Amino acid sequence: MSAEIIPFNPLDKANLGSSVADALLARQAVPLAELSEFRGAGVYALYYTGGFKPYRPLAKLNVGSAHRAPIYVGKAVPAGSRKGGVLEMKPGRALFNRLSEHAESIRAATNLEIDDFACRFLVVDDIWIPLGESLLIARFAPLWNSLIDGFGNHDPGSGRHAGMRPRWDVLHPGRVWAMKCKERKEKAADIEREVLNFLANAND
């Protein structure tokens, strides 16, 4: 009895998301510090190439023009989002603004250098953005998405710092608002050991 062969459906959600992810990865990585202003929403990936000791295994995968292993993947959607299939607001500079926020977080960190980061980004119609981001995260399990939370967090605002300090800010102190948050029990050295184990297993 012959096995049933399922026909390829280019309009399947997984395939649509994969097409967005593949289009992003086909783009040339550019220095995060040198982005010129542009308009649009979409998906992006950040790559680390520096000398922070726990990240060296990751940096080795991104030397030169390789950029094989993103440290973070994210999305920037229009402020209005779709409601009933109608785009409520134009995307404006959503993607550029999000990348600029990330650049400021990296600049604020005492043990990271903005010149050690590159990015790929892709302007996408907003209905496909979540699919593309999900496929990229599933494909790469980026360190700052999977193990070290908080990189993409915003200042919660005055009087709202009672929450726990993000793990990202324990490992990379410097953001003023994060230092106002409740201190965690785990220390930077604890998280560094987790990073080394995570990257060792990822490269097995």
C-alpha positions as a printed NumPy array, in Angstrom:
array([[  0.   ,   0.   ,   0.   ],
       [  1.511,   3.28 ,  -1.087],
       [  1.954,   6.127,   1.404],
       [ -0.214,   9.178,   0.942],
       [  1.726,  12.205,  -0.245],
       [  0.344,  15.465,   1.049],
       [  0.49 ,  18.161,  -1.649],
       [  2.376,  21.349,  -0.888],
       [  0.064,  24.259,  -0.136],
       [  1.821,  27.619,  -0.572],
       [ -1.063,  29.343,   1.195],
       [ -0.776,  27.227,   4.352],
       [ -0.07 ,  29.489,   7.353],
       [  3.219,  27.758,   8.16 ],
       [  4.427,  28.15 ,   4.581],
       [  3.406,  31.796,   4.467],
       [  5.264,  32.439,   7.703],
       [  8.276,  30.573,   6.403],
       [  8.342,  32.692,   3.249],
       [  8.532,  35.832,   5.396],
       [ 11.309,  34.344,   7.532],
       [ 13.279,  33.232,   4.462],
       [ 12.933,  36.666,   2.868],
       [ 14.338,  38.29 ,   6.005],
       [ 17.292,  35.887,   6.182],
       [ 18.12 ,  36.565,   2.542],
       [ 18.756,  40.217,   3.308],
       [ 22.223,  41.543,   4.05 ],
       [ 22.903,  42.281,   7.72 ],
       [ 23.732,  45.919,   8.479],
       [ 25.274,  47.596,  11.554],
       [ 22.579,  48.415,  14.098],
       [ 24.319,  51.695,  14.921],
       [ 24.161,  52.925,  11.325],
       [ 20.485,  52.543,  10.441],
       [ 18.963,  55.325,   8.368],
       [ 15.373,  56.276,   9.025],
       [ 12.784,  54.354,   7.016],
       [  9.054,  53.736,   7.067],
       [  7.143,  50.511,   7.57 ],
       [  6.404,  47.715,  10.019],
       [  7.82 ,  44.202,   9.946],
       [ 10.205,  41.656,  11.439],
       [ 13.878,  41.804,  12.355],
       [ 16.791,  39.808,  13.761],
       [ 19.732,  41.091,  15.811],
       [ 23.204,  39.522,  15.689],
       [ 26.055,  39.778,  18.197],
       [ 29.721,  39.734,  17.148],
       [ 31.522,  41.111,  20.211],
       [ 33.743,  39.857,  22.999],
       [ 31.375,  39.452,  25.966],
       [ 32.777,  36.171,  27.284],
       [ 29.542,  34.169,  27.751],
       [ 28.454,  35.067,  24.211],
       [ 31.667,  34.049,  22.435],
       [ 30.237,  30.786,  21.04 ],
       [ 27.417,  32.813,  19.525],
       [ 29.703,  35.544,  18.211],
       [ 31.822,  32.951,  16.38 ],
       [ 28.78 ,  32.02 ,  14.296],
       [ 28.319,  35.643,  13.232],
       [ 31.844,  36.655,  12.209],
       [ 32.386,  38.39 ,   8.924],
       [ 29.257,  38.362,   6.813],
       [ 27.968,  35.012,   8.084],
       [ 25.436,  36.18 ,  10.69 ],
       [ 24.1  ,  32.679,  11.204],
       [ 22.695,  32.883,  14.743],
       [ 20.5  ,  35.775,  15.869],
       [ 20.651,  36.736,  19.525],
       [ 17.159,  38.244,  19.316],
       [ 14.213,  38.185,  16.936],
       [ 11.299,  40.563,  17.096],
       [  8.524,  42.385,  15.331],
       [  7.147,  45.885,  15.051],
       [  3.478,  46.253,  14.189],
       [  1.52 ,  49.402,  13.361],
       [  0.049,  51.159,  16.372],
       [ -3.509,  50.53 ,  15.132],
       [ -3.307,  46.834,  14.095],
       [ -5.965,  45.219,  11.888],
       [ -9.567,  45.092,  13.025],
       [-12.014,  43.193,  10.879],
       [ -9.45 ,  43.025,   8.095],
       [ -9.126,  46.818,   7.863],
       [ -5.828,  48.501,   8.543],
       [ -6.715,  51.128,  11.121],
       [ -3.439,  53.03 ,  11.061],
       [ -0.504,  53.432,   8.719],
       [  2.692,  51.724,   9.886],
       [  4.703,  54.946,  10.011],
       [  8.231,  54.276,  11.294],
       [  7.241,  51.386,  13.579],
       [ 10.114,  49.093,  12.583],
       [ 12.787,  51.789,  12.58 ],
       [ 11.573,  53.088,  15.95 ],
       [ 11.666,  49.606,  17.487],
       [ 15.22 ,  49.005,  16.273],
       [ 16.218,  52.431,  17.598],
       [ 14.803,  51.529,  21.022],
       [ 16.889,  48.368,  21.018],
       [ 19.976,  50.347,  20.08 ],
       [ 19.404,  52.644,  23.062],
       [ 19.053,  49.663,  25.418],
       [ 22.346,  48.251,  24.157],
       [ 24.083,  51.616,  24.473],
       [ 22.873,  51.879,  28.061],
       [ 24.311,  48.478,  29.04 ],
       [ 27.676,  48.702,  30.765],
       [ 29.08 ,  45.51 ,  29.21 ],
       [ 27.812,  45.703,  25.622],
       [ 28.929,  47.817,  22.647],
       [ 26.508,  48.962,  19.958],
       [ 29.196,  48.437,  17.293],
       [ 29.089,  44.694,  18.052],
       [ 25.516,  44.364,  16.782],
       [ 24.139,  43.932,  13.289],
       [ 20.56 ,  43.494,  12.157],
       [ 18.429,  42.191,   9.357],
       [ 14.988,  43.689,   8.908],
       [ 12.106,  43.237,   6.503],
       [  9.13 ,  45.518,   5.96 ],
       [  6.049,  43.291,   5.749],
       [  2.297,  43.792,   5.478],
       [  1.177,  43.666,   9.104],
       [ -1.075,  40.607,   8.727],
       [  2.005,  38.403,   8.095],
       [  4.287,  39.872,  10.775],
       [  3.355,  37.565,  13.713],
       [  3.729,  34.468,  11.507],
       [  7.18 ,  35.501,  10.369],
       [  8.35 ,  36.272,  13.902],
       [  7.017,  32.966,  15.252],
       [  8.801,  30.942,  12.556],
       [ 12.103,  32.725,  13.191],
       [ 11.92 ,  32.172,  16.948],
       [ 11.033,  28.507,  16.462],
       [ 13.865,  28.06 ,  13.96 ],
       [ 16.664,  29.705,  15.956],
       [ 15.547,  29.824,  19.617],
       [ 17.486,  33.104,  20.018],
       [ 19.18 ,  33.57 ,  23.375],
       [ 17.377,  36.802,  24.311],
       [ 14.013,  35.292,  23.329],
       [ 14.51 ,  31.887,  24.921],
       [ 16.643,  32.254,  28.036],
       [ 17.184,  35.884,  28.988],
       [ 13.914,  37.773,  29.199],
       [ 13.398,  41.503,  29.243],
       [ 15.471,  42.965,  26.419],
       [ 12.381,  44.249,  24.631],
       [ 10.722,  45.612,  27.784],
       [  9.819,  49.275,  28.161],
       [  9.996,  51.513,  31.202],
       [  6.74 ,  50.698,  33.061],
       [  6.409,  54.328,  34.094],
       [  6.489,  56.312,  37.284],
       [  5.329,  54.382,  40.338],
       [  5.186,  51.059,  38.463],
       [  8.614,  49.633,  39.218],
       [  7.472,  47.142,  41.878],
       [  7.927,  44.24 ,  39.459],
       [ 11.018,  42.059,  39.299],
       [ 14.039,  43.345,  37.396],
       [ 14.317,  41.571,  34.017],
       [ 17.015,  38.93 ,  33.722],
       [ 18.476,  40.851,  30.782],
       [ 19.139,  43.815,  33.05 ],
       [ 20.757,  41.621,  35.695],
       [ 23.232,  40.385,  33.095],
       [ 23.52 ,  43.734,  31.296],
       [ 23.009,  46.51 ,  33.874],
       [ 22.675,  50.107,  32.764],
       [ 19.063,  50.918,  31.908],
       [ 18.032,  53.441,  34.542],
       [ 14.407,  52.337,  34.774],
       [ 15.359,  48.687,  35.31 ],
       [ 17.538,  49.545,  38.291],
       [ 14.386,  50.869,  39.995],
       [ 12.733,  47.455,  39.751],
       [ 12.824,  44.878,  42.521],
       [ 16.165,  43.072,  42.694],
       [ 16.233,  39.407,  41.726],
       [ 17.78 ,  36.681,  43.858],
       [ 19.835,  35.371,  40.946],
       [ 23.031,  37.206,  40.099],
       [ 24.777,  37.907,  36.812],
       [ 27.177,  35.006,  37.426],
       [ 24.235,  32.615,  37.753],
       [ 22.79 ,  33.741,  34.429],
       [ 26.206,  33.563,  32.755],
       [ 26.454,  29.879,  33.682],
       [ 23.011,  29.3  ,  32.186],
       [ 24.093,  31.053,  28.989],
       [ 27.186,  28.865,  28.636],
       [ 25.097,  25.701,  29.091],
       [ 22.43 ,  26.944,  26.685],
       [ 24.917,  27.756,  23.935],
       [ 26.872,  24.528,  24.472],
       [ 23.707,  22.478,  24.039],
       [ 22.584,  24.55 ,  21.065],
       [ 25.804,  23.768,  19.231],
       [ 25.841,  20.03 ,  19.969]])
